[in-house]
Amino acid sequence: MDSFELNKIMGAILGTCLVLLVTNFTANAIFAPKPLAKPGFEIAVKEEGAGTKEAAAPAASEPIEKLLQTASVDKGAAAAKKCAACHTFDKGGKAAVGPNLYNIVNRERGAAPGFNYSAAMKGKGGTWTYDELNKFIANPKGYIPGTAMGFAGIPKDSERADVIDYLHTLSDSPAPLPTAAK
């Protein structure tokens, strides 16, 4: 191969690089990327304003005892899939972002082994009764201000009752469902 052929090959390579460089500069001038103000995605969480605890925690429209009479375990299992992003449901399951929810009904609040609860949750005390679960699932940050749970809640009464009915079945000896007052 003589030097003239080598010069043609090198010229073609340099010409291609020059065309790519000019195309890149032109594309950047036309389609200038806008830098983000802050990196990442914002997760929208419903925040409640400062106020009294009564104002922060909305009362359920119907008592949980009445709602549980028509609740469906199957619908609750399907609705609880949105909880599975942070919680596990199996017996002896490990805590994930949130604690394991097996045997949650009548469990001491903030007492699941292997999970580090927020100070607000530890400070609330008490047990997870059906009514307490109903109020918390409706609006976690409203019911326990300062909780680390970033879930906005389940506003629909029937869906919340289905989830609670499903959670009550997750036990070796499920707590009896409350009866509606007549």
Rosetta blueprint (number, residue, H / E / L):
1 M L
2 D L
3 S H
4 F H
5 E H
6 L H
7 N H
8 K H
9 I H
10 M H
11 G H
12 A H
13 I H
14 L H
15 G H
16 T H
17 C H
18 L H
19 V H
20 L H
21 L H
22 V H
23 T H
24 N H
25 F H
26 T H
27 A H
28 N H
29 A H
30 I H
31 F L
32 A L
33 P L
34 K L
35 P L
36 L L
37 A L
38 K L
39 P L
40 G L
41 F L
42 E L
43 I L
44 A L
45 V L
46 K L
47 E L
48 E L
49 G L
50 A L
51 G L
52 T L
53 K H
54 E H
55 A H
56 A H
57 A L
58 P L
59 A L
60 A L
61 S L
62 E L
63 P L
64 I H
65 E H
66 K H
67 L H
68 L H
69 Q L
70 T L
71 A L
72 S L
73 V H
74 D H
75 K H
76 G H
77 A H
78 A H
79 A H
80 A H
81 K H
82 K H
83 C H
84 A H
85 A H
86 C L
87 H L
88 T L
89 F L
90 D L
91 K L
92 G L
93 G L
94 K L
95 A L
96 A L
97 V L
98 G L
99 P L
100 N L
101 L L
102 Y L
103 N L
104 I L
105 V L
106 N L
107 R L
108 E E
109 R L
110 G L
111 A L
112 A L
113 P L
114 G L
115 F L
116 N L
117 Y L
118 S L
119 A H
120 A H
121 M H
122 K H
123 G H
124 K H
125 G L
126 G L
127 T E
128 W L
129 T L
130 Y H
131 D H
132 E H
133 L H
134 N H
135 K H
136 F H
137 I H
138 A H
139 N L
140 P H
141 K H
142 G H
143 Y H
144 I L
145 P L
146 G L
147 T L
148 A L
149 M L
150 G L
151 F L
152 A L
153 G L
154 I L
155 P L
156 K L
157 D H
158 S H
159 E H
160 R H
161 A H
162 D H
163 V H
164 I H
165 D H
166 Y H
167 L H
168 H H
169 T H
170 L L
171 S L
172 D L
173 S L
174 P L
175 A L
176 P L
177 L L
178 P L
179 T L
180 A L
181 A L
182 K L
